[in-house]
């Protein structure tokens, strides 16, 4: 028996740019894979150098991303983080801290890898986002 998906979760997943190429069935699969988590303001969500295997998608709230203590980015609704550790099984590349109360969708790495194998459009969206982040990080370190 498949668990039912609350409408607000399905709509939140549908609104995430990363999943914009997915059809309704894929969106339901993503929503089913995810576990919803609430995080209080000020909580550290990921720690640079520590292991991590999940992709975290922000449904609501804001977070700050730091590398070696330097503020690199802010994340808000529809954005995601944790993809590098999820994909290569290496340590977290950044520390992410909740700026406000947050509502997250946490996607297990192994299950998410199965999803992107079945839905290559999701993989392409993730790669484009990662390339943009790398470009921005390079600019911030160069200038």
C-alpha positions as CSV (number, residue, x, y, z in Angstrom):
1,X,0.0,0.0,0.0
2,X,1.4,3.4,-1.0
3,X,1.2,6.2,1.6
4,X,-1.0,9.1,0.7
5,X,0.7,12.4,0.0
6,X,-0.6,15.6,1.6
7,X,-1.7,18.0,-1.1
8,X,0.6,20.8,0.2
9,X,3.6,18.5,-0.1
10,X,2.8,17.6,-3.7
11,X,2.2,21.3,-4.6
12,X,5.4,22.3,-2.8
13,X,7.4,19.6,-4.8
14,X,5.7,20.8,-8.0
15,X,6.8,24.4,-7.4
16,X,10.5,23.4,-7.0
17,X,12.5,24.4,-10.1
18,X,14.7,21.3,-9.8
19,X,11.6,19.2,-10.5
20,X,10.0,21.3,-13.2
21,X,10.6,18.8,-15.9
22,X,8.9,16.0,-14.0
23,X,5.5,14.6,-14.9
24,X,2.7,14.1,-12.3
25,X,3.8,10.5,-11.6
26,X,7.4,11.5,-11.0
27,X,6.3,14.3,-8.7
28,X,4.3,11.9,-6.7
29,X,7.3,9.5,-6.5
30,X,9.5,12.4,-5.3
31,X,7.0,13.4,-2.7
32,X,6.7,9.8,-1.5
33,X,10.5,9.5,-1.3
34,X,10.8,12.6,0.9
35,X,10.5,12.9,4.6
36,X,9.3,16.3,5.9
37,X,11.5,17.9,8.6
38,X,11.0,21.1,10.7
39,X,14.1,22.9,11.7
40,X,14.3,25.8,14.2
41,X,16.1,29.0,13.5
42,X,19.8,28.9,14.3
43,X,20.1,25.1,14.0
44,X,23.1,23.8,12.0
45,X,21.7,21.5,9.3
46,X,24.9,20.3,7.6
47,X,28.5,20.5,8.9
48,X,31.4,21.0,6.5
49,X,33.6,17.9,6.4
50,X,31.1,15.6,8.1
51,X,29.4,12.7,6.2
52,X,26.0,13.2,4.7
53,X,23.9,11.2,2.3
54,X,20.7,13.2,1.9
55,X,19.5,15.9,-0.5
56,X,17.6,18.6,1.4
57,X,15.0,20.7,-0.4
58,X,13.7,23.9,1.3
59,X,9.9,24.0,1.3
60,X,9.8,27.1,3.6
61,X,12.4,29.3,5.4
62,X,15.9,30.5,4.7
63,X,19.4,29.2,5.3
64,X,23.0,30.4,5.1
65,X,25.8,28.4,3.5
66,X,29.3,28.8,4.7
67,X,32.6,27.3,3.6
68,X,35.6,27.6,5.9
69,X,33.5,30.1,7.9
70,X,33.0,32.4,4.9
71,X,29.4,33.2,3.9
72,X,28.9,31.9,0.4
73,X,25.2,31.8,-0.3
74,X,21.7,32.1,1.0
75,X,19.1,29.5,0.2
76,X,15.3,29.9,0.2
77,X,12.1,28.1,-0.8
78,X,12.5,25.8,-3.8
79,X,16.3,25.6,-3.4
80,X,18.3,22.6,-2.4
81,X,21.6,21.6,-0.8
82,X,23.5,18.4,0.1
83,X,23.6,17.2,-3.5
84,X,27.4,16.8,-3.6
85,X,27.7,14.4,-0.7
86,X,24.6,12.6,-1.8
87,X,26.1,12.0,-5.3
88,X,29.7,11.3,-4.5
89,X,29.3,10.0,-0.9
90,X,32.0,12.4,0.2
91,X,31.9,14.7,3.2
92,X,29.7,17.8,3.2
93,X,31.3,20.7,1.4
94,X,29.7,23.4,3.4
95,X,28.0,24.2,6.7
96,X,24.4,25.2,6.3
97,X,22.5,26.9,9.1
98,X,18.8,27.8,9.4
99,X,18.3,31.6,9.4
100,X,14.6,31.2,10.2
101,X,12.3,28.3,11.1
102,X,12.5,25.9,8.1
103,X,10.4,23.2,6.6
104,X,12.5,20.8,4.6
105,X,11.9,17.8,2.3
106,X,14.7,15.3,3.0
107,X,15.4,12.9,0.2
108,X,17.5,9.8,0.9
109,X,20.5,9.6,-1.4
110,X,20.1,6.0,-2.6
111,X,16.4,6.5,-3.4
112,X,17.1,9.8,-5.1
113,X,19.8,8.2,-7.3
114,X,17.2,5.7,-8.5
115,X,14.9,8.6,-9.3
116,X,17.4,10.5,-11.4
117,X,18.2,7.3,-13.3
118,X,14.5,7.0,-14.2
119,X,14.1,10.8,-14.8
120,X,17.2,12.2,-16.5
121,X,15.6,15.7,-16.7
122,X,16.0,16.0,-12.9
123,X,19.7,15.1,-13.2
124,X,20.2,17.8,-15.9
125,X,18.4,20.5,-13.7
126,X,20.6,19.5,-10.8
127,X,23.8,19.7,-12.9
128,X,22.8,23.2,-14.2
129,X,22.2,24.4,-10.7
130,X,25.5,23.0,-9.4
131,X,27.3,24.6,-12.3
132,X,25.8,28.0,-11.4
133,X,26.8,27.6,-7.8
134,X,30.3,26.7,-8.8
135,X,30.5,29.7,-11.0
136,X,29.3,32.0,-8.2
137,X,31.7,30.5,-5.7
138,X,34.6,30.9,-8.2
139,X,33.6,34.6,-8.7
140,X,33.4,35.2,-5.0
141,X,36.9,33.7,-4.4
142,X,38.5,35.4,-7.4
143,X,37.3,39.0,-6.9
